[in-house]
């Protein structure tokens, strides 16, 4: 970690970039500790630029829900940073993580990171990114993971309608299931060099803050996939439902947030606890990836950014349906609104 004087003297954009390129706290044998209260005080004293400036809410939520290793590292950086750097940091966390995982259909332009050595991390990530993943094998993959998951939704236990067992063994609820990505497929996809750079930035930041093993090319890895009943898949993808690791092997607490469809609750276990078991030789979903998804869901809702993004997406969809002249580029309008909603 850079000294307080170096942080004070450096440019905000450079600081965020440098921070996210420094060694991950998850790779060091004894991650440093830091008094998080000093960072919270710094955030509390921050003067918002506008009424819509979400810097305080975003940074506070990250400190609340990050794993302790990266929480200490981020807290130290915050404590010694200027207000300009804090603003750049919150903007980067929003465009690099919160927006891509929440608004899957919109490819954000990631703002530079003020964190230490971020450019090196981005270059390293880009160097191992070969080709973007495809959905060409999606049907085959679904069959493989249906078998692993016993042809059931891992949240509700509902049996997939395409289950090919005997009719006598088809007991309980059934429904249409889908293959869900924990880290969204869109976060591993790109179509040009600019988007490739954005994806590399996102993953450099993701791996700096969370203990995940896969990269963009591993988006279709078995550990990033699970079978979910279609309505539950929608809630999981919108980060209104998450699986929070309990610390016991393959055991999770189901969490729900915000505008979760409450009618679906009757189909979830009353205890809200589930244990995953593999029924094939395929690896089960990763607790680290599910923990990352759950932490980002908590951050999105605690900071208020989940509702903000949902409102923008809803307004955009209504506007797009009302206007059918083909003369307006609604993608550009959505992009601009999402990019600036935290300022």
C-alpha positions as CSV (number, residue, x, y, z in Angstrom):
1,X,0.0,0.0,0.0
2,X,1.3,3.4,-0.9
3,X,2.2,5.9,1.9
4,X,-0.2,8.6,2.9
5,X,2.1,11.3,1.3
6,X,2.2,9.5,-2.0
7,X,-1.6,9.1,-2.0
8,X,-2.0,12.8,-1.2
9,X,0.4,13.9,-4.0
10,X,-0.9,11.6,-6.8
11,X,-3.6,12.3,-9.3
12,X,-7.0,10.7,-8.4
13,X,-7.3,8.8,-11.7
14,X,-3.8,7.4,-11.2
15,X,-4.5,6.4,-7.6
16,X,-7.6,4.4,-8.4
17,X,-5.8,2.7,-11.4
18,X,-2.8,1.9,-9.2
19,X,-4.8,0.5,-6.4
20,X,-6.6,-2.0,-8.5
21,X,-3.3,-3.2,-10.0
22,X,-1.7,-3.9,-6.6
23,X,-1.4,-7.5,-5.4
24,X,-4.7,-9.0,-4.3
25,X,-5.1,-9.2,-0.5
26,X,-6.4,-12.8,-1.1
27,X,-3.0,-13.9,-2.4
28,X,-0.9,-12.7,0.6
29,X,-0.4,-15.1,3.5
30,X,-1.2,-12.6,6.2
31,X,-3.4,-9.8,4.8
32,X,-2.9,-6.5,6.6
33,X,-5.6,-5.1,9.0
34,X,-6.6,-1.5,9.2
35,X,-9.0,0.5,11.4
36,X,-12.1,0.7,9.2
37,X,-13.5,3.4,11.4
38,X,-10.9,5.9,10.0
39,X,-12.3,5.2,6.5
40,X,-15.9,5.6,7.7
41,X,-15.0,8.9,9.2
42,X,-13.4,10.1,6.0
43,X,-16.6,9.0,4.1
44,X,-18.9,10.7,6.6
45,X,-16.9,14.0,6.2
46,X,-17.1,13.8,2.3
47,X,-18.9,16.8,0.8
48,X,-21.3,15.6,-2.0
49,X,-20.9,17.4,-5.3
50,X,-24.6,17.3,-6.1
51,X,-27.8,16.1,-4.5
52,X,-27.5,12.9,-6.6
53,X,-23.8,12.2,-5.6
54,X,-23.9,8.6,-4.3
55,X,-20.2,8.5,-3.2
56,X,-21.0,8.1,0.5
57,X,-23.6,5.4,0.0
58,X,-21.5,3.4,-2.5
59,X,-18.2,3.5,-0.5
60,X,-20.0,2.8,2.9
61,X,-21.8,-0.2,1.4
62,X,-18.6,-1.7,0.0
63,X,-16.9,-1.4,3.4
64,X,-20.0,-3.0,5.0
65,X,-20.1,-6.1,2.8
66,X,-16.6,-6.8,1.3
67,X,-14.6,-9.8,2.6
68,X,-12.4,-8.7,5.4
69,X,-9.2,-9.0,3.4
70,X,-10.2,-6.5,0.8
71,X,-12.2,-4.4,3.2
72,X,-9.0,-3.5,5.2
73,X,-7.1,-2.7,2.0
74,X,-9.9,-0.5,0.7
75,X,-10.4,1.2,4.1
76,X,-6.7,2.2,4.2
77,X,-6.9,3.6,0.7
78,X,-10.1,5.6,1.5
79,X,-8.7,7.0,4.8
80,X,-5.7,8.6,3.0
81,X,-7.5,9.8,-0.1
82,X,-8.7,13.2,-1.2
83,X,-12.4,14.0,-1.9
84,X,-11.7,14.0,-5.6
85,X,-10.2,10.5,-5.3
86,X,-13.1,9.2,-3.3
87,X,-15.5,10.5,-6.0
88,X,-13.4,8.7,-8.7
89,X,-13.3,5.6,-6.6
90,X,-17.1,5.4,-6.2
91,X,-17.6,6.1,-9.8
92,X,-15.2,3.3,-10.8
93,X,-16.8,0.8,-8.4
94,X,-20.2,1.7,-9.9
95,X,-19.2,1.4,-13.6
96,X,-16.8,-1.5,-13.1
97,X,-19.0,-3.7,-10.9
98,X,-22.4,-2.6,-9.9
99,X,-23.7,-1.5,-13.3
100,X,-22.3,-4.5,-15.3
101,X,-23.7,-7.1,-12.9
102,X,-27.1,-5.4,-12.5
103,X,-27.8,-4.0,-16.0
104,X,-26.7,-7.0,-18.0
105,X,-28.0,-5.6,-21.3
106,X,-26.0,-2.4,-21.1
107,X,-22.2,-2.4,-21.7
108,X,-20.9,0.4,-19.5
109,X,-17.9,2.5,-20.1
110,X,-15.7,1.8,-17.0
111,X,-14.2,4.9,-15.5
112,X,-10.5,4.7,-14.6
113,X,-9.6,3.2,-11.2
114,X,-7.7,5.4,-8.7
115,X,-6.4,2.3,-6.9
116,X,-2.7,1.3,-6.9
117,X,-1.3,-0.5,-10.0
118,X,-4.7,-1.0,-11.7
119,X,-3.2,-0.6,-15.2
120,X,-0.9,-3.6,-14.6
121,X,-3.8,-5.7,-13.4
122,X,-5.8,-4.8,-16.5
123,X,-2.9,-5.6,-18.8
124,X,-2.4,-8.9,-17.1
125,X,-6.1,-9.8,-17.4
126,X,-6.2,-8.7,-21.0
127,X,-3.2,-10.9,-21.8
128,X,-5.0,-14.1,-20.7
129,X,-8.3,-13.2,-22.5
130,X,-8.4,-15.2,-25.7
131,X,-11.9,-15.3,-27.3
132,X,-15.2,-14.3,-25.7
133,X,-17.3,-17.2,-24.5
134,X,-20.3,-18.3,-26.7
135,X,-23.7,-19.7,-26.0
136,X,-23.3,-22.3,-28.8
137,X,-23.3,-25.2,-26.4
138,X,-26.0,-23.9,-24.1
139,X,-28.5,-26.8,-24.7
140,X,-25.8,-29.4,-24.1
141,X,-24.6,-27.5,-21.0
142,X,-28.1,-27.4,-19.6
143,X,-28.5,-31.1,-20.0
144,X,-25.2,-31.7,-18.2
145,X,-26.1,-29.4,-15.3
146,X,-29.6,-30.7,-15.0
147,X,-28.1,-34.1,-14.3
148,X,-25.7,-32.7,-11.8
149,X,-28.5,-30.8,-10.0
150,X,-30.9,-33.9,-10.1
151,X,-33.1,-32.2,-12.7
152,X,-34.2,-29.7,-10.0
153,X,-34.1,-26.0,-9.3
154,X,-31.5,-25.6,-6.6
155,X,-33.6,-23.0,-4.7
156,X,-37.1,-24.5,-4.8
157,X,-36.5,-28.2,-5.5
158,X,-39.0,-28.0,-8.5
159,X,-38.4,-30.7,-11.0
160,X,-37.7,-29.7,-14.6
161,X,-40.6,-30.4,-17.0
162,X,-38.1,-32.2,-19.3
163,X,-37.2,-34.7,-16.6
164,X,-37.0,-38.1,-18.2
165,X,-37.4,-40.4,-15.2
166,X,-40.5,-42.6,-14.5
167,X,-43.8,-40.9,-13.9
168,X,-44.0,-42.4,-10.5
169,X,-40.8,-40.7,-9.4
170,X,-42.1,-37.3,-10.6
171,X,-43.5,-36.1,-7.3
172,X,-43.8,-32.6,-6.0
173,X,-43.7,-29.4,-7.9
174,X,-42.4,-29.1,-11.5
175,X,-41.6,-26.2,-13.8
176,X,-39.4,-24.8,-16.6
177,X,-35.8,-24.5,-15.4
178,X,-33.0,-22.4,-16.9
179,X,-29.2,-22.6,-16.6
180,X,-28.2,-19.5,-14.6
181,X,-24.8,-17.8,-14.5
182,X,-23.6,-16.6,-11.1
183,X,-21.3,-14.0,-12.7
184,X,-23.4,-12.9,-15.7
185,X,-22.5,-14.2,-19.1
186,X,-22.5,-10.6,-20.3
187,X,-19.6,-9.8,-18.0
188,X,-17.4,-12.2,-20.0
189,X,-18.5,-11.1,-23.5
190,X,-17.1,-8.5,-25.9
191,X,-17.3,-7.7,-29.6
192,X,-14.5,-5.3,-30.2
193,X,-11.2,-4.0,-28.6
194,X,-13.0,-1.2,-26.6
195,X,-15.4,-3.7,-25.0
196,X,-12.5,-6.1,-24.4
197,X,-10.7,-3.4,-22.5
198,X,-13.9,-2.7,-20.4
199,X,-14.3,-6.4,-19.6
200,X,-10.6,-6.6,-18.6
201,X,-11.1,-3.6,-16.3
202,X,-14.2,-5.1,-14.7
203,X,-12.5,-8.4,-14.0
204,X,-9.3,-6.8,-12.6
205,X,-11.5,-4.9,-10.1
206,X,-13.6,-8.0,-9.4
207,X,-10.6,-10.1,-8.6
208,X,-9.0,-7.4,-6.5
209,X,-12.0,-7.2,-4.2
210,X,-13.3,-10.8,-4.2
211,X,-11.6,-14.3,-3.9
212,X,-12.7,-15.7,-7.2
213,X,-10.7,-18.1,-9.3
214,X,-12.3,-17.8,-12.8
215,X,-11.8,-15.1,-15.4
216,X,-13.8,-14.0,-18.4
217,X,-13.0,-17.2,-20.3
218,X,-14.3,-19.2,-17.4
219,X,-17.8,-17.7,-17.5
220,X,-19.2,-21.1,-18.6
221,X,-17.2,-23.0,-15.9
222,X,-19.4,-25.5,-13.9
223,X,-18.6,-23.6,-10.7
224,X,-20.4,-20.5,-12.2
225,X,-23.6,-22.3,-13.3
226,X,-26.7,-23.6,-11.5
227,X,-30.2,-24.8,-12.4
228,X,-33.0,-22.5,-11.4
229,X,-36.8,-22.4,-12.0
230,X,-37.4,-19.7,-14.6
231,X,-39.0,-17.1,-12.2
232,X,-36.3,-17.6,-9.6
233,X,-33.7,-17.3,-12.4
234,X,-35.1,-13.8,-13.2
235,X,-34.9,-12.7,-9.5
236,X,-31.3,-14.2,-9.2
237,X,-30.2,-12.4,-12.4
238,X,-31.7,-9.1,-11.1
239,X,-29.9,-9.6,-7.8
240,X,-33.1,-9.6,-5.9
241,X,-32.3,-13.2,-4.7
242,X,-28.9,-14.5,-3.6
243,X,-27.3,-17.6,-2.0
244,X,-25.3,-16.5,1.0
245,X,-22.7,-19.1,2.1
246,X,-23.1,-20.2,5.7
247,X,-19.5,-21.5,6.1
248,X,-20.7,-25.1,6.1
249,X,-19.9,-27.1,3.0
250,X,-22.3,-26.4,0.1
251,X,-24.9,-24.9,2.5
252,X,-26.5,-21.5,1.7
253,X,-29.1,-19.1,3.1
254,X,-31.4,-17.8,0.5
255,X,-31.6,-14.0,0.7
256,X,-34.2,-11.8,-1.0
257,X,-34.0,-8.0,-1.6
258,X,-36.0,-5.0,-2.7
259,X,-38.7,-5.7,-5.2
260,X,-38.5,-9.5,-5.0
261,X,-41.7,-11.1,-6.2
262,X,-43.1,-12.1,-2.8
263,X,-45.5,-14.7,-4.4
264,X,-42.4,-16.7,-5.2
265,X,-41.6,-17.0,-1.5
266,X,-44.1,-19.8,-0.9
267,X,-42.0,-22.0,-3.2
268,X,-38.8,-21.4,-1.2
269,X,-37.8,-23.5,1.8
270,X,-39.5,-22.2,4.9
271,X,-36.1,-22.1,6.7
272,X,-34.6,-20.4,3.6
273,X,-31.7,-22.8,3.9
274,X,-30.5,-25.1,1.1
275,X,-27.6,-27.6,0.7
276,X,-26.3,-28.4,-2.8
277,X,-25.4,-32.0,-3.7
278,X,-23.8,-33.2,-7.0
279,X,-25.5,-36.1,-8.8
280,X,-22.7,-36.4,-11.4
281,X,-19.0,-35.8,-11.6
282,X,-19.5,-32.1,-12.4
283,X,-18.3,-29.6,-9.8
284,X,-20.9,-27.8,-7.8
285,X,-21.4,-24.0,-7.8
286,X,-18.6,-22.2,-6.1
287,X,-19.2,-20.7,-2.7
288,X,-16.7,-17.9,-3.5
289,X,-18.7,-17.0,-6.6
290,X,-22.1,-17.2,-4.9
291,X,-20.6,-15.2,-2.0
292,X,-19.4,-12.5,-4.4
293,X,-22.9,-12.4,-6.0
294,X,-24.5,-12.1,-2.6
295,X,-22.1,-9.4,-1.5
296,X,-22.8,-7.3,-4.6
297,X,-26.5,-7.8,-4.1
298,X,-26.2,-6.5,-0.6
299,X,-24.1,-3.5,-1.8
300,X,-26.5,-2.7,-4.6
301,X,-29.5,-2.6,-2.3
302,X,-27.8,-1.0,0.7
303,X,-26.4,1.8,-1.4
304,X,-29.8,2.4,-3.2
305,X,-28.1,1.8,-6.6
306,X,-30.3,-1.3,-7.3
307,X,-33.5,0.8,-7.3
308,X,-31.8,3.6,-9.2
309,X,-30.7,1.3,-12.0
310,X,-34.1,-0.5,-12.0
311,X,-35.9,2.8,-12.4
312,X,-33.7,3.9,-15.3
313,X,-34.2,0.5,-17.1
314,X,-37.9,0.6,-16.5
315,X,-38.2,4.2,-17.9
316,X,-36.1,3.2,-20.9
317,X,-38.2,0.2,-21.7
318,X,-41.4,2.3,-21.5
319,X,-39.9,5.0,-23.7
320,X,-38.7,2.4,-26.3
321,X,-42.2,0.9,-26.5
322,X,-43.9,4.2,-26.9
323,X,-41.6,5.4,-29.8
324,X,-41.5,3.2,-32.9
325,X,-40.3,5.7,-35.5
326,X,-36.8,4.2,-35.5
327,X,-35.2,7.6,-35.5
328,X,-34.1,7.6,-31.9
329,X,-31.0,5.7,-30.6
330,X,-32.5,4.5,-27.3
331,X,-29.3,2.5,-26.6
332,X,-27.4,5.7,-26.4
333,X,-30.0,7.3,-24.2
334,X,-29.9,4.3,-21.8
335,X,-26.1,4.3,-21.8
336,X,-25.9,8.0,-20.9
337,X,-28.5,7.7,-18.1
338,X,-26.8,4.7,-16.5
339,X,-23.4,6.2,-16.8
340,X,-24.4,9.4,-14.9
341,X,-26.9,8.2,-12.4
342,X,-24.4,8.1,-9.5
343,X,-23.1,11.6,-10.1
